Amino acid sequence: MAEIYWQKEIETASPEQIRSWQSERLVKTVQRVWDNVPMYRERMKEAGVEPGDIKSVDDITKLPFTTKQDLRDTYPYGMFACPMEDVVRLHASSGTTGKQIVVGYTRNDLDIWDDICARQLCAVGATTSDKVHVSYGYGLFTGGLGLHGGAQKLGAVTIPVSSGNTARQITILKDFGSTVLCCTPSYAMYIAETLAADGTSPDEIPLKAGIFGAEPWTNEMRRQIEKGLGIKAYDVYGLTEIMGPGVAYECSEQRGMHVNEDHFIIEIVDPDTFEPVPDGTQGEIVFTCITKEAFPIIRYRTKDIGVVTREKCSCGRTFARMSKPMGRTDDMLIIRGVNVFPSQIETVLLKMGYTPNYLIEVDRVNNLDTVVVNVEMNSDNFSDTVAHISASEHALEDEIKSLLGVAVDVKLVSPGSIQRSQGKAVRVIDHRKLHG
Ligand code: DLL
């Protein structure tokens, strides 16, 4: 497929040009937050830094980090860097715990957001002839309106379906002839499953590509979605605090997501010492927004774990690429001293022929952490014989133990018994937190 760009000169700019944009924009942003956001001014004073000390992108490490707690402490509008008259949209995110956080956008911020989502759409081959079916939730969540804005700016036919009512999603896919689907990967799996149950072959719908993100998903899951929907599935990354979807986007090479470096600076830091780590080393992803007017955030610790590379990509884009985040530091399970991400368990399950319908339950019994991985059987590996089920459970337990080094109990459950998700899937229930 020929690569299509939305803003070719920017997406293929030289590394020197990108650094020069970043330096110029970082300097301006630091001055903007110093002038308008008391929290940043205080933090910078505490760190002994003034706007004049920030002359280029190399000086970014002099600036203090921002955390979700800072956003909660300044709730709702304490970190806005422009007068409320200039704000034209609010979004919010509650996360799994704690008070929600509120972010704002000026007209210019929305324009940039539309552009970066249009870059994503072009990178998957979408043009004005495409029909973009947006099944991310609309509302305070950024998924729906984010991709919607990109599709509309691109000039594609935008179909604002939002999430839920899966039977209706399928009718629309068929009758309206959607060609690009945008939703969470777990919802894409559910749509594929419903399509199969409906007796519809993927060849009967014109869908050709999907833009899936907002939660971790593995390459094994990508293959199942591609098969189930008869499409090519692409990853998209983003978070409310930074912008929403489109902070980083996958191209046809599918070897990491290009970070929109003309708007965001990415750093990877050691999650314990917060010192920057070299490219290629795994760590916590940190972002700085350098063009946002309403909500420019400085060195935001995302808690997502990933790797960045600046190796050349054959798609022609020059922006650095980040790996699929394997999970968040707060989703990492520490099981008897071993660190495990749910996505690593998912990789094993899918390799062994199961579907990504699973639920991990963690508990503490007699001061010992226990983990039960509930996994759905499917038509290929279904059995109702106790001996057979038990042998399959042991085979999965052995594989998880040998690949990840942790002992878990696997419980095979009947097809369809694990709740399906229409947005972000719940993969873990931690009974320890619920008791505590
Ligand atoms: O999930 C924004 C979004 C909407 C991204 C639609 C992509 C598509 P939040 O609700 O604030 O925003 O959640 C952000 O979701 O810190 C990651 O932990 C996770 N996440 C987002 N995209 C990916 C991805 C949206 N592609 C949090 N892979 C982030 C893995 C992802 N995790």
Residues whose N, C-alpha, C, O or C-beta is under 5 A from the ligand:
A	BS01	DLL	S93 T142 G143 F212 G213 A214 E215 P216 W217 D235 V236 Y237 G238 L239 T240 G244 P245 T302 D304 P325 R328
